[in-house]
């Protein structure tokens, strides 16, 4: 049995820790924050589970993953049906027949398809070279201008013409009156919050969690005491930015407790006009069908990442993809370190993908 050091107590690190502890390994998790659960951390405020780092809705079509998370939490029946607010006008997301009817007055799928075909005709079947062209090829110019352009440019901090097309290659477009954002078979939010779910994962005598611990401040000492390290932090930071820093996007959150039972009528409302500085407002009680007298609202502001801030989204453009490959090549020389998670592998992942990745990582030790 091995002494395993895991850097990061988020979803990836917690799943790996649980699996390794179940198999007899001794696991120490070091976490720089003062809490477990990483970006899915939830905190109870006025009886409401508040997603401290933005909305997280669990969804998957993988039955194995769905059964796995059921070990640690009971999930409610929440269905993600966000709303887009463009200058006071409300539209359904994902783009569906309700969206098309509100925008153009069309009623049938054929009418909607004809309108989109008309608006993307100027591309002349050209392969999209950037996000703007990709969006127009999928939904036409009206939806792009109102519901994609401003939101995306706020989110990524640069014009859509400078962003790669693949960012919205999987943009949900439906010619049905279905407001469910995800196609996945299973969907919901853990009753009692994600933090409780992670606590249950880490409730094992073979697991020790050390919070408020900066791995890099004690790197040599921590690595020397471990038989193997599983690292879920920033891969470029691990290698001391040898090839220069990778680019990330960060976020700032404003949480407000208000004396109102129901402020916006929906858990998530996106603000797609570029003149609004935040990208969305989250009303957390709607994730759990809350009946509390008060409500908690969170405004989400995108930021350019700088050292010391939390890195939320990798910027997977061509330059950073090349730089990441240089760092990834260095990992092949690290026989005592395994890299994983969103920052360790420099790619955005849904929660079910993180769990799948973590289980695969743990199985290597079995």
Secondary structure, 3 states (H helix, E strand, C coil): CCEEEEECCCHHHHHHHHHHHHCCCEEEEECCCCCCCHHHCEEEECCEEEECCCCCCEEECCHHHHHHHHCCCCECCCCCCCEEEECCEEEECCECHHHHHHHHCCCCHHHHHHHHHHHHHHHCCCCCCCHHHHHHHHHHHHHHHHHHHHHHHHHHCCCHHHCCHHHHCCCCECCCCCCCCCCCCEEECECCCHHHHHHHHCCCCCEEEECCCCHHHHHHHHHHCCCEEEECCCHHHHCCCCCCCCCEEEEEEEEEEECCCCCCCCCEEEECCCCCCCCEEEEHHHHHCCCCCCEEEEEEEEEECCCCCCCCEECCCHHHHHHHHHHHHHHCCCCCEEECHHHHCCCCCCHHHHHHHHHHHHHHHC
